[in-house]
Amino acid sequence: MILSTTLEEIDLDDPGLDNILITLPCKHTFTVETLDGVCCLRDYYEYQKDHWVEPILPPPGSVLSPVCPQCRGGITSLRYGRVLKRCNLDLLERTVATETANELQSLSGAQGSISASLIASTLLSSQQTEPTPEVNAEKFLAIQNAYHNLLHAKSKKSRPFKVGDFFGHILHQKFGILHQVSNAWQASLSPVHDLYADAYRICCKRSAHRIAYENGLSSLYREELAKRSATTLTQQARQDALESAKIIVGLTPPLADLRFQVEAIWVTIDLRLVMASVAAALQKKMKKEERDNAPMLKKMFGWIGATTNNKRQSDIMRLFVHFIYSSCEIDAKLALDIATKSGAHRQVLKSELKRLRVALANFNFEVQLLEGESSVAAVEKRQELAKVGNKRHADAAQMKDRAVETYLASKGHSPEEKTWVKEYFLGTATEILDEWAKVITGLRKGTFYQPITIEEKKQIQQAFGFSE
């Protein structure tokens, strides 16, 4: 409640804040002390013993522009420039957030209409059942190195894999995939390509207010460093310079860009899981055709590839599938790091779910590679893979427990938070861990567990809503 003061009560000879008046554009007049309270000036300046001491960094979070207590008109006094600048930038951020949320919602709807099984069926029907040429060991090693180098380079970047890493000339020129296969891939997955390009654009988008904030902070940081040039620039000195620059800017870093960047990365991961599912189906068909076209003795005794170092197209496609899954793992970690940095705790948990899902999908593909093999060596491979699966299952369970503990430690153990964790994280994480167990059991028994399809996983995907 704002206490009104009449002009008769004002002592014009007293310099105190109680007696200094400011007339707003709406013609209403208030004491400075009243408007200082309305504008929460003590959030922006340190106040001691009736004196304003120095600027301070305001608390994080979005704030609304202060208004006249009488008519809700705007406040434009220069005294509150630091406050009004913060409020105006917050308004811009909310505008950007609304626009980007709408874009992501549209992308999510379009993504939900994509059928991996239909794409795979179209792609497989377009491929001829002729023997594919072999690739010598040297070229196969060059392809492996191309994947390794790209994965290593991207793991150091702050942006996800771009659409050109999975489509276009790179498939044939660097990854060794036949022209006709890469062309059919491009045609069959064109809807995925277009959605991925849109999601990547959102990942890389930086709003004008974020650019302005970063440029201003960078300039002030250099000035603060220059003041300290007479002394040795230790790590502590650099940190002090950065903190001083943040206080002078008077704003907390915009976070909407980062949080929507995380959600856009999730979209690219989901689209890549569709790609991997289609590529795995293509690899499976190629491998079967190569076995069917092999000489009879090789088919009977499992000699395919045993007498030569050359590789076939199914081996090339196997590398491609593993590359897609590896890219998902790297970007799921990137999303997790960004969410952690921006303090978006719920996004952290959902990014952990992405990591769990990608790890399971990748392991399912490793299991698929053993299908059709009946030799003693294949039996041993299944048992070894079951041991690997046990270890990864245990790691996934620990990751789940650790993620929940970290979240509740940050957000508190209130019933509301526990309910959210149970509904949006634990339920899906438990489903993923149960599927791990079924795969491992199948390996031990010598059977192959058929994982649920992408379409069936859409129910699981509903846990990945675009809300913090």
C-alpha positions in Angstrom: 0.0 0.0 0.0 1.4 3.4 -1.0 1.0 6.1 1.6 0.1 9.5 0.0 1.7 12.7 1.1 0.1 16.1 0.7 2.1 19.2 -0.4 1.5 20.8 2.9 3.4 18.0 4.6 6.5 18.6 2.4 9.4 20.5 4.0 11.0 22.2 1.0 14.1 23.1 3.0 14.8 19.5 4.0 17.2 17.7 1.5 16.1 14.3 2.7 14.4 11.9 0.3 11.1 12.3 2.2 10.8 15.8 0.8 12.2 15.6 -2.8 9.4 15.3 -5.3 9.3 13.7 -8.8 6.4 14.4 -11.2 5.8 11.5 -13.6 4.6 11.9 -17.2 1.1 11.2 -16.1 1.3 14.4 -13.9 1.1 12.5 -10.6 3.7 13.6 -8.1 5.4 11.4 -5.5 8.4 11.7 -3.1 11.6 10.1 -4.2 11.4 7.7 -1.2 8.0 6.4 -2.4 9.2 5.9 -6.0 12.4 4.3 -4.8 10.2 1.7 -3.1 8.0 1.2 -6.2 11.0 0.7 -8.4 12.8 -1.7 -5.8 15.9 0.5 -6.1 17.6 -1.4 -3.3 17.8 -4.4 -5.6 20.1 -2.4 -7.8 22.2 -0.3 -5.4 23.6 -0.9 -2.0 22.0 1.3 0.7 23.7 2.0 4.0 23.0 4.6 6.7 20.6 6.6 4.6 23.1 6.7 1.7 23.3 4.9 -1.7 26.8 3.3 -1.7 27.4 1.6 -5.0 25.7 -0.4 -7.7 25.0 -4.1 -7.1 24.0 -7.0 -9.4 20.2 -7.3 -9.2 18.7 -10.7 -8.4 17.9 -13.0 -11.4 14.5 -13.5 -12.8 12.1 -11.6 -15.0 10.7 -8.3 -13.6 7.9 -6.0 -14.8 8.3 -2.4 -15.5 7.3 -0.2 -12.5 4.3 2.0 -12.9 2.6 5.0 -11.3 0.9 3.9 -8.1 -2.1 6.0 -8.9 -2.9 5.4 -12.6 -0.5 2.6 -13.7 1.2 5.0 -16.1 4.8 4.6 -17.1 7.8 5.8 -15.0 10.5 7.5 -17.1 12.6 9.3 -14.5 16.4 9.2 -15.1 16.9 8.3 -11.5 15.5 4.8 -12.3 17.4 4.3 -15.6 19.1 1.2 -14.4 15.8 -0.3 -13.3 14.0 0.6 -16.5 16.8 -0.7 -18.7 16.5 -4.1 -17.0 12.7 -4.1 -17.3 12.8 -3.2 -21.0 15.3 -6.0 -21.8 13.2 -8.4 -19.8 10.2 -7.5 -22.0 12.2 -8.1 -25.1 13.2 -11.5 -23.7 9.7 -12.5 -23.0 8.7 -11.5 -26.6 11.5 -13.6 -28.0 10.5 -16.5 -25.7 6.9 -16.4 -26.9 8.0 -16.4 -30.6 10.5 -19.2 -30.1 8.1 -21.3 -28.1 5.6 -21.1 -30.9 8.2 -22.2 -33.4 9.2 -25.2 -31.2 5.6 -26.1 -30.7 5.1 -26.2 -34.5 8.2 -28.3 -34.9 7.1 -30.7 -32.3 3.8 -31.2 -34.0 5.4 -31.8 -37.4 7.9 -34.2 -35.8 5.1 -36.2 -34.3 3.6 -36.9 -37.7 6.8 -38.5 -39.0 6.7 -42.3 -39.3 10.1 -44.0 -39.2 8.7 -47.3 -40.3 7.0 -45.7 -43.4 10.2 -43.9 -44.3 12.2 -47.1 -43.9 9.7 -49.0 -46.1 10.0 -46.3 -48.8 13.8 -46.3 -48.7 14.2 -50.1 -48.7 11.8 -50.6 -51.6 13.9 -48.2 -53.6 17.1 -50.2 -53.2 18.0 -52.8 -55.7 18.9 -56.3 -54.5 22.3 -56.5 -56.3 25.7 -57.2 -54.7 27.4 -54.0 -53.6 31.0 -53.4 -54.2 33.6 -54.1 -51.6 35.7 -51.5 -49.9 39.4 -52.1 -49.2 40.9 -51.9 -45.7 42.6 -48.6 -46.4 39.5 -46.8 -47.5 37.5 -48.3 -44.7 40.0 -46.9 -42.2 39.8 -43.5 -43.9 36.0 -43.5 -43.4 36.4 -44.5 -39.7 38.9 -41.6 -39.3 36.4 -39.2 -40.9 33.8 -40.1 -38.4 36.2 -39.9 -35.5 37.5 -36.5 -36.5 34.0 -35.1 -36.9 32.8 -36.5 -33.6 35.9 -35.1 -31.8 35.6 -31.7 -33.4 31.9 -31.4 -32.5 32.5 -32.5 -28.9 34.5 -29.3 -28.4 31.8 -27.0 -29.9 28.9 -25.2 -28.2 26.5 -26.0 -31.1 24.9 -29.3 -32.1 25.6 -31.3 -35.3 24.3 -29.5 -38.3 22.0 -31.1 -40.9 24.8 -31.3 -43.5 26.6 -33.9 -41.2 23.9 -36.4 -42.2 22.8 -35.4 -45.7 24.3 -34.3 -49.0 27.7 -34.9 -50.5 29.4 -35.8 -47.2 27.7 -39.2 -47.3 29.5 -40.3 -50.4 32.6 -38.2 -50.3 33.7 -38.9 -46.7 31.5 -41.6 -45.4 31.8 -44.0 -48.4 28.0 -44.5 -48.9 27.1 -45.3 -52.5 25.7 -42.5 -54.6 22.4 -44.3 -55.3 22.0 -45.0 -51.6 22.8 -41.5 -50.5 20.4 -40.1 -53.1 17.6 -42.4 -51.9 18.4 -41.4 -48.3 18.1 -37.8 -49.1 14.8 -38.2 -51.0 13.1 -40.5 -48.4 14.1 -38.4 -45.4 13.5 -35.0 -46.9 10.8 -34.1 -44.2 13.4 -35.0 -41.5 16.0 -32.9 -43.2 13.8 -29.9 -43.3 12.7 -30.1 -39.7 16.3 -30.7 -38.6 17.3 -27.5 -40.5 14.6 -25.5 -38.7 15.6 -26.9 -35.3 19.2 -26.2 -35.9 18.4 -22.6 -36.8 16.7 -22.2 -33.4 19.7 -23.7 -31.7 22.0 -21.1 -33.2 19.6 -18.1 -32.8 20.9 -15.3 -30.5 18.4 -12.6 -29.8 19.4 -8.9 -30.1 19.2 -8.3 -26.3 21.6 -11.2 -25.7 24.1 -9.9 -28.3 23.8 -6.4 -26.7 24.4 -7.9 -23.2 27.4 -9.9 -24.3 28.9 -7.0 -26.2 28.4 -4.7 -23.3 29.8 -7.1 -20.8 32.8 -7.9 -23.0 33.7 -4.2 -23.4 33.3 -3.4 -19.7 35.4 -6.5 -18.8 38.3 -5.3 -21.0 38.1 -1.9 -19.2 38.2 -3.5 -15.8 41.1 -5.7 -16.8 43.0 -2.6 -18.0 42.6 -1.0 -14.6 44.3 -4.0 -13.1 47.2 -4.1 -15.7 49.7 -2.8 -13.2 49.4 -5.9 -11.2 49.8 -9.6 -12.3 46.6 -10.7 -13.9 45.9 -13.8 -11.8 42.8 -15.9 -12.2 41.3 -14.2 -9.2 42.0 -10.8 -10.7 40.2 -11.8 -13.9 37.3 -13.1 -11.9 37.1 -9.9 -10.0 37.1 -7.9 -13.3 34.3 -10.0 -14.6 32.2 -9.5 -11.5 32.8 -5.8 -11.6 31.7 -5.7 -15.3 28.5 -7.6 -14.5 27.6 -5.1 -11.7 28.2 -2.1 -14.0 26.0 -3.7 -16.7 23.3 -4.0 -14.1 21.6 -7.0 -15.7 21.5 -10.7 -15.2 22.3 -12.8 -18.3 19.3 -13.4 -20.5 18.3 -17.1 -20.1 15.4 -17.6 -22.6 17.8 -18.2 -25.5 19.7 -20.9 -23.6 16.6 -22.7 -22.5 15.0 -22.8 -26.0 18.4 -23.8 -27.4 18.2 -26.9 -25.1 14.7 -27.7 -26.4 15.8 -27.3 -30.0 18.7 -29.7 -29.4 16.2 -32.2 -28.0 14.3 -32.0 -31.3 17.4 -32.6 -33.4 18.2 -35.7 -31.2 14.7 -37.1 -31.7 15.0 -36.6 -35.5 18.4 -38.3 -35.4 16.9 -41.3 -33.6 14.4 -41.5 -36.6 17.4 -41.4 -38.9 19.3 -44.1 -37.0 16.2 -46.3 -37.0 15.9 -46.0 -40.8 19.7 -46.4 -41.3 19.7 -49.5 -39.1 16.9 -51.1 -41.2 18.9 -50.3 -44.4 22.0 -51.9 -42.9 20.0 -55.0 -41.9 18.7 -55.4 -45.5 22.2 -54.8 -47.0 23.7 -57.5 -44.7 21.0 -60.0 -45.6 21.5 -59.4 -49.3 25.3 -59.8 -48.9 24.8 -63.1 -47.1 22.2 -64.3 -49.7 24.6 -63.5 -52.6 27.6 -65.1 -50.9 28.9 -68.5 -52.2 27.2 -71.5 -50.7 30.2 -72.7 -48.6 30.6 -69.2 -47.0 26.9 -69.1 -46.1 27.1 -72.6 -44.6 30.2 -72.1 -42.5 30.0 -68.4 -41.9 33.1 -67.5 -44.0 31.8 -64.1 -45.1 34.5 -61.6 -44.6 36.8 -64.2 -43.0 39.2 -64.6 -45.9 39.5 -60.9 -46.9 40.1 -57.6 -45.2 37.7 -55.9 -47.6 34.4 -54.5 -46.3 30.9 -54.4 -47.8 28.3 -51.7 -47.8 26.6 -53.1 -44.7 29.9 -52.4 -42.9 29.9 -48.9 -44.2 26.3 -48.4 -43.1 27.1 -49.8 -39.7 29.6 -47.1 -39.2 27.0 -44.5 -40.2 24.4 -45.8 -37.7 27.0 -45.7 -34.9 28.0 -42.2 -36.0 24.3 -41.0 -35.7 24.0 -42.5 -32.2 27.4 -41.0 -31.1 26.3 -37.6 -32.3 23.1 -37.9 -30.2 25.2 -38.8 -27.1 27.4 -35.7 -27.6 24.5 -33.4 -28.1 22.5 -34.8 -25.2 25.5 -34.0 -23.1 25.6 -30.5 -24.6 22.0 -30.0 -23.8 22.6 -31.1 -20.2 25.5 -28.7 -19.8 23.5 -25.8 -21.2 20.6 -26.6 -19.0 22.9 -26.8 -15.9 24.5 -23.5 -16.8 21.2 -21.7 -17.1 19.8 -23.2 -13.9 17.0 -25.0 -15.7 16.7 -27.9 -13.4 13.8 -29.6 -15.1 15.6 -29.4 -18.4 18.6 -31.1 -16.8 16.4 -34.1 -15.8 14.9 -34.3 -19.3 18.3 -34.1 -20.9 19.3 -37.0 -18.7 16.3 -38.9 -20.1 17.6 -38.2 -23.6 21.0 -39.7 -22.7 19.3 -42.8 -21.3 17.2 -43.3 -24.4 20.1 -42.8 -26.8 22.3 -45.3 -24.9 19.6 -47.9 -25.1 18.9 -47.3 -28.8 22.6 -47.6 -29.5 22.9 -50.9 -27.6 19.8 -52.3 -29.4 21.6 -51.7 -32.6 24.7 -53.6 -31.4 22.4 -56.5 -30.6 20.8 -56.3 -34.0 24.2 -56.7 -35.6 24.4 -60.3 -34.2 21.1 -61.4 -35.8 21.5 -64.1 -38.5 24.8 -65.3 -37.0 24.7 -68.9 -35.8 28.4 -69.8 -35.3 30.0 -70.6 -31.9 31.7 -67.2 -32.2 28.3 -65.5 -32.5 27.1 -67.2 -29.3 30.2 -66.0 -27.5 29.6 -62.5 -28.8 26.1 -62.5 -27.4 27.4 -63.5 -24.0 30.0 -60.8 -24.1 27.5 -58.3 -25.2 25.2 -59.3 -22.3 28.0 -58.5 -19.9 28.5 -55.1 -21.5 24.7 -54.6 -21.3 24.8 -55.4 -17.6 27.4 -52.7 -17.0 25.6 -50.1 -19.1 22.3 -51.0 -17.4 23.9 -50.4 -14.0 25.4 -47.2 -15.2 22.0 -46.0 -16.4 20.4 -46.9 -13.1 23.1 -44.9 -11.2 22.6 -42.0 -13.6 18.9 -42.0 -12.9 19.4 -42.0 -9.1 22.1 -39.4 -9.2 19.9 -37.1 -11.4 17.0 -37.3 -9.0 19.2 -36.6 -6.0 20.7 -33.6 -7.7 17.4 -32.2 -8.8 15.7 -32.5 -5.4 18.8 -31.0 -3.7 18.5 -28.0 -5.9 14.7 -27.6 -6.0 13.7 -28.9 -2.6 11.9 -32.0 -1.5 8.4 -30.5 -1.6 5.5 -32.8 -2.5 5.0 -30.8 -5.7 8.6 -31.4 -6.9 8.5 -35.1 -6.0 5.3 -35.5 -8.0 6.8 -33.7 -11.0 9.9 -36.0 -10.8 7.8 -39.1 -10.6 5.5 -38.0 -13.5 8.0 -36.6 -15.9 11.2 -38.4 -15.2 11.0 -41.6 -13.1 8.2 -43.2 -15.1 10.0 -42.9 -18.4 13.4 -43.7 -16.9 12.0 -46.9 -15.4 10.5 -47.9 -18.7 13.9 -47.4 -20.3 15.7 -49.5 -17.7 13.1 -52.3 -18.0 13.7 -52.4 -21.7 17.5 -52.7 -21.0 16.7 -55.7 -18.8 14.7 -57.4 -21.5 17.4 -57.0 -24.1 20.0 -58.5 -21.7 17.8 -61.4 -20.9 17.2 -62.1 -24.6 21.0 -62.2 -25.2 21.6 -64.6 -22.4 18.9 -67.0 -23.6 20.1 -66.8 -27.2 16.9 -65.0 -28.4 16.6 -61.5 -29.7 14.3 -59.1 -27.9 12.4 -56.8 -30.4 12.6 -53.3 -29.1 9.6 -51.0 -29.4 9.4 -49.0 -32.5 9.7 -45.2 -32.9 5.9 -44.9 -33.2 5.5 -46.9 -29.9 8.1 -44.7 -28.3 6.0 -41.6 -29.0 4.1 -42.2 -25.7 7.5 -42.0 -24.0 8.4 -38.9 -26.0 5.4 -37.1 -24.4 7.5 -36.8 -21.3 9.7 -34.4 -23.2 7.4 -31.4 -23.3 8.7 -27.9 -24.0 8.1 -26.5 -20.5 10.6 -25.6 -17.8 
